[in-house]
């Protein structure tokens, strides 16, 4: 198990800016979430830091 600081560190979640429009291919892409309901619940209620990104720019 990691140190106390490692466990308290918030993950960074990157989300697209609100003015970003999906392409047709992105809208039709199938989404699969490989997690149990319990894992999804933990992910949804966890504190995170949010970073806005422009999906059109290369990383």
N, C-alpha and C positions, 0 to 999 in steps of 0.2 A: 504494500500500500504506500502511496506517496506521502510526502510531508504535508503538514497542515496547510502551508501556503499554496502548494500545488492543487490541493482539493478545493480551496476557496477561490482560486483564479477563475474568472468568468471566461467562457469561450466567446470568440468574436463571430458574429453571424453577419454575413454580407447579404444585403438585399438591394434590389434594383431601385434606382431613383423612381419617384412616383410618376414622372413624365415619360418613362420608358414604355414603348409599345412592343409587344411580342410579335415575332414574325409568324407567318402561317405555320411554318414547320415547328416552331416552339409551341404553338397552341395545340397542334395535333399530336405532339410527342406523348407517348404513354408514360405515365408516372407510376413507379413501383416503390413502395416503402417496405423495406425488409426489416420489420421490427414487430415486437409483440405489443399488445395494448399497454402493458405496464411500462415498456421502454418509451413508447410514444408519450404517455402521461408524464414521465420524468423529464423528457425533453421539452414538453410544452410549458411546464411550470418552472423550469430552471431559469435563473437570472443569467442574462447574457449582455455583452456589449454589442451595439449595433453599428455597422459601418455601411454607409450608402456607397454604392458602386455604379459605374456606367458600364453595362454589359457590352456595349459596342466597342469599348477600348480594350486593346490587348493587354494582358498582364505580363 
